[in-house]
Each structure stands twice: as C-alpha cells, then as structure tokens.
Amino acid sequence: MRPPRLRTGDRVALVAPAGPVPDELLDTAHRTLKSWGLDVREGPHARGVHPSVPYLAAPDTDRAADFTQAWLDPDVRAVFAARGGYGSMRMLDLVDWPALRAAGPKILTGSSDITALHEAVGVHLGLSTLFAPMVGSTLLTPGAADHLRRTLFDPETARDLARPGTEALVPGRASGVLVGGNASLLVSSIGAPEHRPAAGAIALLEDVTESVYRLDRILTQLLRSGWFDGVHGIVLGSWVDCGPPEAVQALMLDRLGPLGVPVLWEAGIGHLPESPTVALGLPAELDADAGTLTLTEPALA
C-alpha cells in the first residue's frame, strides 16, 4: 500500500531511531524540510545521546517511544529519520505495531541503518517506504534533495531511480517489487520476524566501509539462507570505502552472477552524494543493458 503524497503545510516528524545526531545536522534538516513548506515536529530525544552507550541517540525505550508517538500523531503525515549509524533494530520489539497499523498509512524516509525500520514497516504495516538520503546528513546534496522532494510532493516526476552511466554486471531485463537496502542490515535480519526475502523481487543492495571479505561473508550468508531464492533481478548501489571498486565488482560477479538474473552495477544509490530516493515495496522494471531502474507507478498515492 502506498502512503499519500505530501502537500505544502503538512506536518512531519523528525526522529533519531539509531545514532546521535549533531545539532548542526538536525538544524539543517529543519531548514530543508521547512523550505519545502512543511511543518516540522522534532522527537523529544532527537538531540539526545545514550548515557552509557554513546553510539545510540537515547535508550531503546525512548527511541521507540519517539518513533511510535510520531506515527500515532494523527496530524503527522511522514516520519523522517534524521540519520543512521546503528540502533534501529534494537527498538523493533518495543514498537506497538498493531497500534501503528491502526493509525493508517504514513511515509517513512531514511536509509542505511533505517533498513531495519523499512523491513519492519513493510512486514508489519504492509506499507511501501522511501529508502532515501537522510535529511540530517551531509549527503543530502542538491540533486539528492531535489529527487527526495519530488518523490514526496510530485512522485510522477521521480520514477527513474538509477544514475546515468551505470552498467550491466549481468545483462537482461527483470520486473518485480523492490526490496532490500543496506546489506549489513539485511543479513542481520535473518531469523527475525521482519525478515523479508527477495523471492519474485528486484533486490537492492548497498553498503559502506565494509572490506571485500566482509562483503563476501554477507553475500554468502544471504545466499545460504535462501534470501536470494527466486529473485528476479539485482540492483547494486554504492560501495563507498569498501575496497578497490574492481575487487568489489569481481566479488559481486563471483557471488551473484551464478544466480542467472540481471545485475545492475553501481546504480548510484546509497552512501554517496546525489543518491536518488527509492520506493521499497513497489513494482519496478530493471533494464541492466540500458542501465535503468524505473518504478512502474509513482512512489506515493
């Protein structure tokens, strides 16, 4: 199910489900969202730091409460994760998912560690979500911000998702619902209630600062767990600081080539400037030969 698009004057929530957010980046997020004509409400712990676990924005109960309260607020139309880091999966069991489902569809945006929330919202609420650059991130460059804004307000104009110049690692065409996100988070969800395999889907994978052998381990575990069983196509996003690009490319071909499905290399999605916003949970068409990934319908209703 697609949440409704945003309109000028809509109220949105800004929360920190994972790591702490520097004040200056939260302030930038406020300015960006307000410049789009949105009424921004900040979660009570969005500027917090866990008292004993400094890589978390706040205790799990507080981060879960901020997320839950934002979603249950009848005036909030979208929930923006200010940044990633680590911690989203720690709070999944503390969220009242039946209550959120009863509250009706809303937009979730974020990427990286927020992959855990994308999986949970997709499984528990049956909603599509936006794998998007963080509004509290230095990676929200003008092109990335424009694609996110158009996805939110005028989604018909933001259906093309791969950057120009990308290439086929394995040629061919495929169609299917988009699933996936950050590879480290996807492999960490194996065995959890939110695990969402790629059967019949186009799988998106990206990551950052993972060495080649660690990427090998991630892909191998996803393969051995059956996550790729029945996948229709694969879109590889960015692999910033993951080692020499030629080594990463060789690994992807070694591990994913035998699946016999189209694979698009370096689609420009993930931890890099100008990344587009990708609607997870919606049907898309992949043409690896042409280097294109296109939603078959707008991301929002």
N, C-alpha and C positions, 0 to 999 in steps of 0.2 A: 504494500500500500504506500502511495506517495503522499507525504505531508503537503499541505497547501503552501504556495509560494508566499514570500513576504511582500508587504506593501509599506510605503512610507508612513511613519508614525507607529509601526508595530513595536511592541515591547519584546526584547530579547534578554536572555540571561548569560552572564559571563562567569564561568566557574573554573576551578582548578582541580580536576579529578586525579591528577598524578603528582608531578613535581612542583616545587615552589616557583612562583613567577616573579621576576624582578619588577619592582614598582614601575620603572620606566616603560617596560613592555606592556604591562596592564594599562598604563596611561595611553600608550599608543593604540592599543586595542579599542579603548573607549573612543578615542578621536576618530579612528577608522569607522567604527560602527555608527557613530553619531553623524559622520559626514555622509553616510548613506541614508540619513533620515530616520534612524532607529532610536527607540527609547531603551537605553541600556540599564540593566539592573545587575549589580555585582554580587556574587555569592559572599556570604559572611566570612568565609575562610579563604577567599581567592588570593589574599595577600599574606597568608599565613605560612609558617614553617613548623613542621612537627617538632615538639620539644626534645625528642631523643633520637629521631630518625630523620636527619636533615634533608634527605633526598625526597621526602614527602611534603606536600603543601600543608598537611594537617593530619591528625589521626584519621583512621579509616572511617570511623563513625561520622566524623564531621564532614569529610569529603562526600560520603554517601548522602548525608543529610542535605548538603548544598545542592547536589545533583537532583535528588528526589524533590526537594521543595521547589526548585526551579521548574521541573517538569509538571508538578501538580498545580502550579500557579496558573489559573485559567486565563490570565492576561498575557502570559509568555507564549510567544509563537515559535521561538527557536532557542536552543541551548548551545552556546559556543564554548568549547574547551579552549582555554587560553594558551596552554602549552601541553607538551607530553612529558617526557622524562621516564618515570616509572611510577606505578602505583594503581592504575585503573583497575586491574584485575583483583587487587586486594579488597576492593569495596563491593564487588559484584554481588556477593551473598548478603550484603547489608541493604540492598535496594529492594523496595516493595514493588516488585514488577507487576503484580496484579493491579495495584493502585495506579501505576503509571499507564498500564494498558487501558484502564477505565477513563483516564484523563483525556484520551484522544490523541490523534497524531500530532507530533511536533517535529521540527527539524533538529538533527544533531550534526554538528560540524566539528572536525578535528582530524588528526592523523597520528602517525607514529604509535605511541603507547595507547592512544584512544582507539586503536584497532580492537582492544578488548571490549570497549563500550559499543562499537559498531556491531560486533558479533552478538553481544547481549541484546541490544535493541532489535536487531534483525530477528533473532530467535524468539525472544520473549514477547516482543510487541508486534512483530510482523511488519515492520516499517523499513523502507529504504532510508539510507543515511548518506551523508556527504563526507567522503574522505577528502579533506580539504586542508590547505595550509593553515596553520594556527594564526589566529588574529593577533596573538601576543608574541609573534615571532619575527625575527629579522628576515625570514624567508618570505614574508608577505610583501613581495616586490610589486611594482605597479601592474605587471602582467598577471601575476597570480591573484592580486586583489581584484582586478577587473573581471577575471573569469569567475571568481567566487561571487562577486556582486551580481553579475549577470545570471549565474546559476540560481541565486536566491530570489531575484526580482523579475528576471526575464529569461527563464530557463530554455525557451525555444532557441535562443541565440548561443547557447553554450553546450551543444551536444557533441562537438568534436573534442576529443579528450587527449589524443597523442600529439606530441610536439612535432613540427615539421622536421623532416630529415631522419627520422628513426628508420630502422631497417629490420628485415626479417632475419631471425636466427634460424627458424624453420618456416618455410613458405606455406601459404594456404590461407583459407578463409574459415571463419567459425562464427557462430552466434550462440548466445546464452546469457543468463543473468550474471552480472558482475559480482564476484565475491573476493575476499582476501584482504590485503593491506600489508602491514608490516610483518615480514616473515618470522622474526623472532617471537612476536606475539602470537602468530598463528600456530607455531609449533608448541608454544606454551599452553595453548587451549586444548590440546589433545586430551581426551578423557574428561573434560569439564562439560557442564550442561550447555554451555554456549558454543561448543564446537560446531562449526558449520562447514562440512566438506564441499568440495568443488565439483561434485557429480553434475553433469549437464550444464556446467557454468563456464564462464571465462574467468580465469583466476588472475588476480593482480598480486604481484609480489614486489616488495622493495625493502631496503634496509640501509643502515648507516653504521660505520665504524665496526663492522664485523669482518674479521680476516677471512681469507678464502677457505681455509679448512673449517672454520666455524659455519660458513655458509653451506659448505659441503655437508656438514653434520645436520644442519637444519633441513636441507632439501632431502637428505637421505631418510630422516625420521618422518618427514611428511609423506614421502613415497612409501615407506614401510608401513605406516599407519593406515594407508588407504586413502589419504586426503585427496590425492590426485585421481583416484579411480573414477573413470567416466568423464573427466574434464574435457571440454570441447576446444579450448584454446588457452594460451597463457600470455599475459602482458607483463613484461619485466620493466619495472620502474627504475629509479636511480639507485646507485650503489656507491654513494659518496664515502670515501675513506675506507673502502673495503678491499683495497689492494689494487694492483695493476688492472686496468679495465680488460686487457686481453686475457688475463688469468681468470677474471670473473666470468667473462664471456665463454671461455673454454669450459669452465665448470658447469655453467648453465646448459651448454650444449651436451656435455657428457651426461648430466643427470636427467635433463628434461627432454632431450632430443629423442630418446627411445620411446617416449610416450606417443609419438607419431601424430601430434597435433600442432597447429600453427603456433609459433612463438615469436612475439614481437620484442626486440631488444632495445633497451634504453628509451622508453617512451616518454621520459621527462617527468615522471610522476614520483613525488616523494620528497626527500630531504635536500632540495636544491631550489634556487630561485626560479620563478616563473612556472612553478608546478600548477597544473590545472586542478580543478575540483572534479572528483569522480563520484558518481552516484552508485553506491553499493546496493545490491538487491534489485536492480532494474536490468531489463534486457538491453544488450548491446550487440554490435556487429564488429568483428575483428577482420581486417584485411591486412595480413602481415606483408604481403607483396607490395601493397600500396603504402604501408606504414600508417594505417589509420585505425582508430578505435572510435566508434560512433554510437551514442545512445539511440535506441530506436524510438524513444519518446522522451519528452522533457523530464528533467530530474524531479521537478515539483509540479503538483497539480495546479 
